[in-house]
Amino acid sequence: MLSDKNAAESSTPLADFIVPPDPERVEEPIVPLAQLPKMTETTALPSIATPTATPAATSTATPTTANGNTTVARSRSSDEDGIFSVLYSVGKKVAIVGSIYLVGYMGWSVAWLIAPVILSVARDQLAKTSAKKRDIAKASALANEKDVILARIDELPAWVYFPDVERAEWLNKILKQVWPNANHFARSLVKETIEPNVALALSQYKMHGFRFDRIILGTIPPRIGGVKIYDKNVDRNEIIMDLDLFYASDCDINFYLGGMKGGIKDFQIHGWVRVVMKPLIRSMPLVGGLQIFFLNNPNIDFNLVGVIDFMDMPGLSDLLRRIIVEQIGNVMVLPNKLPISLSEEVSAVALKMPEPEGLLRIHVVEAKNLMKKDISVLGKGKSDPYAIINVGAQEFRTQIIDNNVNPKWDYWCEAVVEVSQRAILVLRLFDWDRTSDDESLGRASIDISSVIKKGVLDTWLTLEDAKHGDLHVRLQWYRLTADPNDLQQILLETQLLRVTTMSAAVLSVFIDSARHLKQARSNSKPDPYLVCSVNKQKKQTAMILRDDSPVWEQGFTFLVNNPDNECLNIKIYDQKTGNDIGQYTYTLSTLLKQFNMEVIQQPFQLQKSGPESKLYMSLSLRILKAGDIVKESESLEQAAALQRSTSTDVPVLSTQLSKDDQAKSKRLSAESPISEEEAVKSAPVIPASASLEKPISEVVSSVLTHRMPETTSTAGEHGLGRIQLSITYSAQRQKLDVTIHKIMNIPLRDPSSIPDPYVKLYLLPGRSKESKRKTSIIKDNCNPVYDASFEYLISIAELRHTALEVTVCTQKGFLSSGSPIIGMLKLPLDDSEITTPAGLKSWFDLQPELKHE
């Protein structure tokens, strides 16, 4: 039966399947094949499937022609297409040949031809790469979780990697429903906060008139790849939640820059977002407010379109992209937060005032064995390295060291750490280039929580994304206290560092509002904004339109070197006229005397304003205190010993000096030309009260230093003269200071030839060129005075296995053999006296020339 049925179907006449032409149907023109949209090569994703053509679709895709008009239209269209194709080919060849002819005719360099070709190819490749990433990101944002895993093996959701991160599909469904309403909030945030900041940043580059014209964030909501809730080491009055956020939008944003119109499309952002719900209250909605921020700089990408598309070329688009990314960081990357108030019971101060967890002091010491990026005549030369340090949105940059793959920066900076969990210190090294983009020399990162646990971290980091290279950094953690008695200790420590930019305290400022500001223009309210500054640090609030009683509710953080002699300066300006409409100066020393060193929501009478003009603000001062140091190495032990030596602990009194002090006294008495009895008589008497206030070693050190003679009457044991040196080592700075004061009693081998002495220094073993230091030459002098200081960056572990070689030379031949060396000296640097605050200062006998090891 089945075969009969098939046979009957197969015997159906073919004419029955042909549809007769409808005389009333209007035939659509046939589109030439060349004008059909080309099929693009798409990424093979499970979520992007190519539909299989059905017989019905096939039959409709190929229209049947039954009259001559359609045939004529096709032939005419084909002829026109052929003519335009020929003309396009001819024009293209003429342009290529003409450009080559023009280059030869004008006598230009071949670079005029090569440079546009390279630039065009680079732009095409960059556009293809960016388009591919955006297509994958869009597909991942729209697909389900399974497709995301299969499509993007290299970027799996966070819950796959971390066992304590949970899936959040329920949250993605909620976001999809509330996104149309959240879209309006995000649009107002971009318009009110990001737009004025971008316009201000661009104006510094003489690019004025930036404004957003249309902001449509699209229909694709953000996607949460995982959620982590913290239940340990968390205050009972808050809830902390981390979200793995991925947002690949179909946005349509237009903006104006001067007279040019541009746009942003395919905006993407990926990073960890922290949501802090605090404080918890006993009435609905049970949470007083939210603090939303990125823990570290997120990955941001977007595509420039429109007339300003010419900026979307390598090098030219960096400025606009960098400014937009920076302004997003200034809003939502630590230490900046996006606060949202949920209840009137919670004051704005509790929600929006910065509350730093501590401060991280960063010392970028040196690097070694970096890659050689500069090209010289003989091949690869050296590099001009510098480092960029990032802690959240805070960025610091070292100086550039020219032509050196083993640079020593000795760069110091400090970063305020709002939240230490998941916070990362990122260090990136670059080779500076005068003519093109700086090339990467590698990167390294450190988890800040590991530094907090150890207190001090001194380590060499192997650079990532580099063939070779290491970076030496030293990090120290400081917590914040409200005890003014801790101020003197931190001030003493910063003095020992001998770095003038180091801080002793952190000032938090919350600018609430102002009342009854004076008018900057007649019959018109001002457009006020506030600028507050401490030393060279400046922070600015948003501008409020047409309001003489503006409400800002913004918080800022400042680093303070010494609260005893610094002030907080506040000025309020009218943006329209630029006039100063109020100012106030607050002396920070008065804040030290306040309870808990805080001032909460107090009014301050503005100066140079109306009689009723007042500013409402809150202030909080916190003193830095070094975290507990875990003794894991000799370096950390030395740092702890140095801190103990500078503390004010009362030692046990003893009538007998320590071994080091006895040795010091013996050496000084032997070197001094005065007798021991005279030295005792000339030494100042140590009062009992002084011995109780300071450690005996410090008192003796000051006395013995006072006894150090400035001159010597002998020529030393070998008759070659004596040299006076000061050697001091700072454990905090990892720095060795050597001062050459003077040389005395250099003998005359030939009365007609007075020496021209100078001094050379080397660190042993090795005697490398990098450790060489040299004084100036003093003509015709047997008792030269230099007072020249030299520095070496060296760790405490290396110091104990290093010696200092001191060589005194002359430009004229000294001995009969014509050798320029007058005398030498080799000093081991493992002497404990070198590491004391006073250091080692003494006279040393010059010895005959020593053979190099």
Order of alpha helices (4+ residues) and beta strands (2+ residues): alpha-alpha-alpha-alpha-alpha-alpha-alpha-alpha-beta-beta-beta-beta-beta-beta-beta-alpha-beta-alpha-beta-beta-beta-beta-beta-beta-beta-beta-alpha-beta-beta-alpha-beta-beta-beta-beta-beta-beta-alpha-beta-beta-alpha-alpha-alpha-alpha-alpha-beta-beta-beta-beta-beta-alpha-beta-beta-beta
